[in-house]
Amino acid sequence: MDESVILADGDVCKIMSGTHFDGFASNAATTMVVGDGPVTGRKADVILAAWNAFQAAQRKIAEGATNTSVSEVIQKIAEEFECNAVEGVLSHKVKRHLIDGDDVVINRVTGTQNVAEWQFCPGDIIGLDIFVSSGEGKPKEHDARCTVYKRELEQVYNLKMKSARAFFVEVNRRFPTLPFSIRAMSD
């Protein structure tokens, strides 16, 4: 299956890159619209909603503030643009060698999706992910193959095939805690 997609003029795409320094992970992403023409309509609304929600969420993260207040401001800004924050998106507290800590900010609180409230402290590092939709804000399954993986540290793996065990040994040796691309594997 060929997973390449040719982008056309007016398509919206996300460019994301990540790195780590001494075990502290950092990601950067931007949303782009292909072509030189002006961006108008719902595309402009959803891009501006995400950008403004990100800016407001950054300002809201301060000593003594709560994750709930950040979630509220994200949804409020999205609603001002007649958009919705996407359900199920979590922004995690980042620690050394850990990109998905237990303390999280949820993008959108719903009746079935909620997180425990906690306060920000000096020195907290938050991997802030803001996703906004011009639709209902509910993610959809996609049939594209995943190429970035992360080992579950609490999971015990009982692998039967010799090749699977060899793969797991290499993952543990080269990528013990942080995500990795399947391209990084030798075979």
N, C-alpha and C positions, 0 to 999 in steps of 0.2 A: 504494500500500500504506500503510495507516494503521499507524504504529508506536507509537501511544499504547497504554499498558497501564493498566488500572484496577486499583489495588492493593486487595486485600481484607484484612479483619481476619486477622491472623496471618502475613501475607506478610513475608518478609525482604527488605529492600532496602538498597542502598548509596548514600549521598549523597557525592559527591566534588566538590570545587571546587579550582581552581588559579589561581595568579597568578604574576607575576614582578616583581621589583624590580631595576631596573638590569641586567636580563639573568639574574639568579639566580632560577630557578624554584622554586616551592614548591606542593605539593599537600596537601590535608587531606581525609580521608575518615572517615566513620563508618557503622556498620551499624545499621540501625533495624528494629524489628519493628512493623508497623502494628497499631494498637489499644492499648487500655489493659490488656488481660489479662496475666497472668503468662506468661513464656516458660519452657517446660519441654521435657524430652526432648532429642532430637537437635539441635533448633534452639538450645537453650541451650548444649549441649555445643560446637557448632561456633563460636558467637559467643564463648564464654569461651576456647576454644582459641586463636582468632585474637587476642583481646585480650591474653591472657597471653603468647603467643608474641611479640607486638609489644613488650610491656613488657620481656621477657627479652632480646630482640634489642637493644633500645636500651641496656640496661645492659651488654651484651656488647661493644658497639662502644666501644673505648677504644684509646688509643695502644699499639701493640705487639700488639694482638689481631689475629686473622686472620679473613678472610671465611668460611673453613671452619668456624671455631668458632661463628660466628653461624648458619650453615646448620644445624649440628648441634643447636643449642639450639632453633631453630624447629621442627624435626622432632620432637625429644624432647618438647617441650611439647604439640604436636599429638597425639602418641601417648598422652600421659597422659589425654587426653580421648577416646581411641579414635577419633581423626580423623586425617586426613593433610594435610600441607602440599601445596599444588597444584604439580604439575610445571610446569617451563618459566617460572616467574615469576622475574624478575630485578629486584633492587634495584640501581640504578646510582649510581656516584659522579657528583655533579652539579658542573658547572663553569659559569662565566659563559657564557651563550648555548648551553649544552649540557646537555640533560636525560638523556642516555644515554651516559655515559662508558664507557671500555673496562673499568674496574675494576668488577666486579659481585659481588653476593652472590646466590647461587641459593637459592631458597626450599626446594628439595628436590633433593638429589643422587641421581641414578639411574645405572644402568649406561651409559646412552646420553647423559645430560645431566650435564655437569660443567663447572666453570670453573677457571681457574688461581688458585692461592692467592696472596694478597697481604696486606700488613699495613696497618692503619689508621695514619694519621699525624695530628698536630695540624692542624686546619683543614680536614680532609676533610668534605665535605657528602654525605650519603647520602640518596637518596630511597627510604626504606624501605617496601616493599610486602609485606604479609603476606596471603596468601590461603590459607584452610583449607577443606577439604571433609569432609563427613560420609561421603562415598563413597570411591572409590579415589584421588582426588586427581589425576585426569586431566581436562584441560579438554576441552570439547566444542565443536564448530563450532555457530554459531548463524546463522540467516538474517537477522538484523536488520542494517540498513544502517549502516555506520560513518559518523559525522558529524564526527569529529575526525581531522585529518591532520597529517603532519609530512613535510617535504621531506628526502629523503636527500641530504646534502651532497656525498657522494662520487659520486653517480649523475649521469651525463650524460644529459640528456633530449633526444631528437630528435623534436620534435613536428611533425606534418604539417599539422594543421588550424589555420587562423588563430585561431579561438576558443580552442583549446588553448594556443597560444603567448601570446595575450593574457591568459589565466588565469594562466599560469606567470609572466609579467612582473609581474602584480599580487601573486602569492604572494611572489616574490622581493623586491618593493618593501616590502610590508607585514609579511611573516612570514619573514624570511630564515633563521632558525635554530630558532625555537620552534614548537610545534604551534599549530594554528588550527582553529576550528570553521568548517564550511562556511557557517554562518549569517553569518559575518563578511564574506563576499564580497558585493559589490554586485549581481552578476548570476550 
